[in-house]
Structures are given as C-alpha cells and as structure tokens.
Amino acid sequence: MQVAQKRLAKKTNQIVLYLLVGGLVFRSFIAFWLYPSFDEAYYYIYSLHLDWSYFDHPFLVAFSTGLGPWLTGNVSQFTIRFGALILHTGSLVFLYLTSLKLFSAKAATLTLAIATITPIYILAFGTLALPDNPLMFFWSASLYCAVCEFFKQDEGLAFVKYVPSYRLTIISVLVGLACLSKYHGFILGFGLVGFCLTSKQHRSVFRSPWTWLGAGLFLLTISPILFWNIQHDWVSFRFQSERAVPKVGYNFLNVLLVCLVGIGYLFPTIGFPLWRVTLTTTINQVTQLFSQKLIDTDCKEYKEYQNLKKVFILWLSLPLIFGFNLIGGYRQILPAWSMPGFWGATLLLGQQAVIWYNRSQYSVRRWLIGTGIVVSAILLFVLLHITTGILQKPGNFTILGGLVAPQNDPSSTELIDIQQIRRGFAESSVLRDALKNSSFIFTNRYYYGGLIAMALHPISNLPITCFDIGYDIRGFAFWSKPNQWLGKDALYITTEAFTTRKDLMTSYKSHFNNFNEIAKVPIKRGGVVVNNIYIYQANNLLKSYPRAYGI
C-alpha cells in the first residue's frame, strides 16, 4: 500500500513539474517573439522614473517590468517580460499548494493543469509585462497563507478549532503587496474580511491582537501609495474611482456581452464550466445560508467544514467576477479586470474536475489535453501572423492569398517591432544628428512614449514626454514640469495614422517656432511596409503645452 502511494506521489510530482516547466517554456517562447504591447511599453517607462507610486498604478509593476533590463542591460520585448515569466510560475505554485491544502493532490494537479492552459492566464498573468503579474503572485500567496491560517486540519476528517495566529500579520503584508501591484488588492482584503465576518468560528479574528498588528503592517505596506497620493491631491484614487461611476445609461445586453467576451478569453471549454461551477456553488451556499446550515455553525461536521472552504473561495472570487461584469453594463471594461476572481474560482473547477475524473478519466484527460493543444495552436498561429503576416494581403508569407489588408489589421497598426525602429535610427545620419541636437522627445499618445523609449535604447537617453491634445498624458504629467522645455528643441515621433490629424499638426505648429518632417522609418512585415514611424523636428518650444493634471 505504501509503495503504491509513493509511486502515485512520484507520478503526481512529475506531472506538476512538467506543467510548470512546460508552461514556462511555452510562455517564454511567446515572450521572445511577440512585439511589445502599448501598455507593456508604457510600464517600461515606469522603470525609468522610479517613484513611490504612479498616476494609474502602484509601483511594483515598475520593478517587475524593469527587472529584466536591469539584470541584462538589454531592453527588448523579452527582457521586460522576464519578471512576468518568473512571477507567474510562482503564482501557479501557490495556486497548486492552496488546492492541495484545501482539497487533495488530485484536485491540486487538475487545478494546476486548468490554470496552465487557460489563455488569458497565459498572456495577461504570465507573459505580458502588466500590473497583473505581481498582483497575482501576491494574491496567490495571500490565498495560500489564508488557507493555512483558517483551515488547520488534523489527521483524517477532523479539524482543529480555529485560533488566530501570527499568520494574520503575514496575510496583511501580502495583501498590502497585492495593493502595491494593482488596486484590485483592496478587493482581496475586502473578501478576506467578508469571509471572517460571515464565518462564526472565524469572527474571533477581530478580537485578536495579531489582527490589529496586521492592520498596522498593512497600512505601513501601502504607505507608498498613500504618501504619493497625498503629495498629488489623491489623483490616483480619483482617477480609478471615476471609472466606477456611471456616466451613461445601463445596458443589460452589455453585461451579457462582457460575460461572453470573458468566456472567450478564458476559452469556451474552460470558461463555460468555470461559470457553471461558480454559479452552482454560489446558489448552493446561499440556499444553505437561508436554511441555517452553514454560517451559524461551529463547523463540527466534516461536510459543513468542506462547505466553508467553498464559501472562502467565493468571498475571494465573486466580488470581482460579478462586480466588473456588472460595471460592464455602463462602461467598457478590459477582460483582465475580472480574471483574478476567476483565478480563485479555478480552485472550485479543479475540485469539480476530480468528480468528473472519478466518473471518466478518459473524458477529463481528453478535455484538458484537447483544450491545451487547441489553445497552444491558436496562440502560436496568431503569433506567427503577428510576426510574419501569414494572413496579410499582400505579403511574402501569406497563406490562401491573404485575408486582411495591413491598414485594417490591428496586429500591424497597434503592435510595432521596436527593433526596426532602433535600426532605422542607428542607420540614419539625419536621425542621429537630430537626436544629438534635441533636448527632448515627445509624442501624441502616452502609450507611444514607451515604445519610443524601448526602441531608442541604447542609442539615446533623451527624456520623453507626451503632448496630447486631449490632455490624457497619464504618468508623463508627473515626470516633467509644464515649462521644463521652454525654448528647447525637440523631436516629435508618431505613427502614420496621426500624421493626417490636422488638429494635432496645427496645435504643435502653434507651440514651436518651426515644425517640419525630417524622416520616416518604415515598419515591414512579410516583406511589405505595414506602418511608418514619422519623425519631425520641432524647434524652440514657445509656450507650455496644456495638461489637465500634474500642473
């Protein structure tokens, strides 16, 4: 019996290792070839302006994005994603350990498999350089630590009556670090407090000195956010809170659309079961709540103890899942905003998969392996198109004669190969001289600033700012002063789409003594020019460019 258990444990460990290493290799391949997105490049700018916090996010994304460039001295799409690759591997480990602690080794392995093959987890949490990388690492670490604190089990089916411990201080710090990653971390704290309030045996948390020590450590941990916002009129909190305030009427069809889009990003074979398990579990727990079978109990029975685990997961999942989907009824939301909630709910799906596995091992294996193969194939196909233009018309590598013109393809207009920009500047004497004779660089959209900064490393270290006629300059409002470059010469760099904007050109010409195009760098894909980077010489800034904040 012991020999069989050891063999099973060894096989399980091998599967876990294969999933972690295989997932890391696959994500590394994407990270190496995929051009940087607007947001990633913008967060790279964070790492050039280290501060206590930033206009739109706390500061840990600056460290996760800057880690690779700082270690290697090289700035590329891969190096800015190095932190994401490492942190997500850690997140997967913590998710596995949480399921192992809550349920079983089989549930933990299935949970890990589901999380490893879910496309939005692969990209948003584990590949792209986003605030979600450190958020999910500390979110997952908080989950594991909270489970170790709240569910202390003995041998067999018995359980240990809950007594608050020092772990509450660790949880407080981890939640604070999640808040320093992204403001979603405050919702994590809300979920933990909500769970303790609704679980009779865990209400003793609020009488424990460890809790109040933890509260102090939490405030100390998030003090960089508070310190920066006190200095800047609480602009970050105002910016984020305004997003939650309805400005138009409510549309329930948009809520349905947001749900369906989220299922698409999760992938239907994961998204639909995940929603089903989450809703079923929620309904069951609410039913038991009203029948007084769960909440007002000392958890003396094993079944009730298991249900309490599900309540714990729901408290950390539903606020985000339902909250952001409902917000989608009156404003556009990004799919990744609700995904930390689904990340927690993946624990429920992993446990449910054990039931399915016991009924039919073949069906579960076919489900997971089939989903993994299809998701991998789709991601690699999209990556191949982005880098070589296999669906582009015209192009040297097109299949079936091509399907979409470059100007109508977001992958060619919104994803830019920074290596081509770098070569264009390095090979042009006109542009090299223009860099030497300029005091700063500006662009018309905040997200272009990061791409320019990445492309020009190590050719130039000129400061970069944003002059946006709509005044949406994000962090650039705090990385410079309005009158900092009065009387100075600059380079204006933008993409082809904005060269026909007469309002932009008129605005810039009125702010500089001279404003003339000096060069353009073609961006090619599949041997065909799909975009152009235009460079203008702007001489003698006559007056400060207007901005809505950071004055």
Order of alpha helices (4+ residues) and beta strands (2+ residues): alpha-alpha-alpha-alpha-alpha-alpha-alpha-alpha-alpha-alpha-alpha-alpha-alpha-alpha-alpha-alpha-alpha-alpha-alpha-alpha-beta-alpha-beta-beta-alpha-beta-beta
